[in-house]
Amino acid sequence: MTRRTRNTERKDGTPIEIDMRDGSWVPKQRHPVVTRDGDKVTISAATEEEGRGALEDLLRKLDRDGVSYSEPETVKQQIENPEIEVKVQVNPTLWLRVMAKITLAAVSTVLPDSWLDSPNAQQLQGWLWDGEPKFSDGSPAEAPPRHADAAFAMACPPPEHLLCLKRTTDPETGALAIVLFGTWQVLVPVEGRGTPLPEVAWRLDPIAGSVEKTTFDHLVQQTSLRVVKAMEEAETATRRE
């Protein structure tokens, strides 16, 4: 069963639960947090009811211990666009297998079936099952993610994914750029072996559940228009100020 929530925390350590149902990705504080600074006690909670419950527990404890206190003050605060820190650990072999599977699935839709018998595709298939995947030179196979190039980041805003097949000066060789969540990028070499590689791209929206197949040139045009629009909106906002 797929988990619908994820537990993490804000940078200040506040425990957060992220509700990902219906693509909402709404962060909510998991439980009230009590912090002390000298004689001052602060209670942080997701709702007024939870905060009131934590306050009542605290006051009962203070009364029991015979500690005097001033009238509590309640402050409601709406946190806009809270910054959430999520820590992720990825097994490098598992990551390599995922990249190989994505490459096989995408490239096989735009190249002839014979490509699946090519050394390039056979190597990718081997990475799916080999206990210790290796490159053709015998070195350990790796596909570590890195931050997406600026061009791909502009073409693929989070949380979208992007697959872009781009050839080199040799029309039969190139790479599939895999951009995940508009943030991480991996390049997987692709060889057509007698067949020119089409410069095709797929944009995937995990929230809308949509897939758009396009061309590399069209992707560049869409990105340029998005940048121009953003610049115009920024200029308009500046004039209003």
Buried (B, 14 or more C-beta within 10 A) or exposed (E): EEEEEBEBBBEEEBBBBBEBEEEEEEBEBBEBBEEEEEEEBEBBBBEEEBBBBBBEEBEEEEEEEEEEEEEEEEEEEEEEEEEBEEEEEEEEBEBBBBBBBBBBEBBBEBBEEEBBEBEBBEBBBEBEEBEEBBEEEEEEBEBEBEEBEEEBBBBBBEBBBBBBBBBEEEEBBBBBBBBBBBBBBBBBBBBBBEBEBBBBBBBBBBEEEEEBEBEBEBBEEBBEEEEEEEEEEEEEEEEEE
